[in-house]
């Protein structure tokens, strides 16, 4: 259990770091992206685009690894909750991995973008916009699964006292706000305020939880 706690903590932090690293290479997880500017960026820096996609794919694989190590470490408290978070967090990752094939299509569009007429460019921009909208929609669906999975293990932490209850409650509150914001976004695609607030709280929760798991695994006799 201690070893699995340690790796769970590592994976929580690893996911955050790789997500931030992907943004350095031009990948944007959440937020409005100008399709024309994105095509121009990819045309100028295709290697940077490829690295960003590769890093975010690694992040998605990290989510799967996290779900499994967390299951091994804590499912003994409640197998049903353990199965719930495994199914939903792995489902979250698989949706995002599946979408990257579609997102990769931006590279092909960018390759021909600068060599086309203005009329053709308009069509390429529209295609790029559709890819980005699809990516955002699938991400929003994946985040509903994230919230269910996070609620499952946060509830386990609170109910069974597997770790300090304040951390579990932070997980319940942050994932609930994040989930509500996500649903509002799906209903009203322009509204991201609550979703962004929830995302910030989730980030604080995951940094706290990841750090605690590493610390506890190293100090438990």
Protein Blocks (a to p, Z undefined) as FASTA:
>chain_A
ZZmmmmmmmmmmmmmmmmmmmmmnopafbdcddfklmmmmmmmmmmlmmmmmmmmmmmmm
mmmmmmmmmmmmmmmmommlmmmmmmmmmmmmmmmmmmmmmmmmmmmmmmmmmmccfklm
mmmmmmmmmmmmmmmmmmmmmmmmmmmmmmmmmmmmmmnopacfklmmmmmmmmmmmmmm
mmmmmmmmmbmklmmmmmmmmmmmmmmmmmmmmmmmmmmZZ
